[in-house]
Amino acid sequence: MSHSKEHWNNIYIKKQPADVSWTQDVPQTSLDFIHSFNISKSSAIIDIGGGDSKLVDFLLAEGYTNISVLDISEKALQKAKDRLGSKADQVSWIVSDVLEFIPDREYVVWHDRAAFHFLTTSRQIERYLSIAKQALKGFLTIGTFSENGPEKCSGLTIKQYSESQLQRTLSKGFTKIRCLTEDHVTPFNTVQNFLFCSFKVNA
């Protein structure tokens, strides 16, 4: 993914939220999964590939106080900071390729909507899961394109998953809690089918 920093910075420089497929006004499914873990408002949450997603806005509004957002694109994170204004100071912003991320704390929730499916080789996937397991002492929730979803996003090939494939991919370090599929309607009224699953990290 070393080529991706420039790729993603260019996207966030050139495009507004209404111009990119992943934009959500309300990230309800992500919020529902996080709520389902019944964690305290001071629990450490990290949003992987969060970009300028509004998930952080809603978590702050709900009173969560220990939020980190990681993205390879500093431009994406800057957009989120600009939108949040002074509230941005309450968030830990991490500019990093997730495959090069060295966690300096433990997280209770690892959230990833639409980043994991850009990892297309077994080596990348194993590296990602190794970092997640090292960083995590609680729950992981991942949203990927399903078998009925797109095969590409932002010009890049992605890896589609069925529920059984995702469970098998994470079986060495994580135990599945539940999965669901949903249709995400993009800002330009196309439909992308997502698979969302939650897992508990194995002790």
Protein Blocks (a to p, Z undefined) as FASTA:
>chain_A
ZZmmmmmmmmmmmpcfklpfklcfblfklmmmmmmnopafkbccddehkljafklmmmmm
nopabdcdddfblklmmmmmmmnmmmlmmpccddddfklcccfbdcfbdcdehklmmpmb
fklmmmmmmmmmmmpccbdcdddddfklcfbeehiacddddfklmmmmmmmmpccfbdcd
dddddfkopacddddddddddZZ
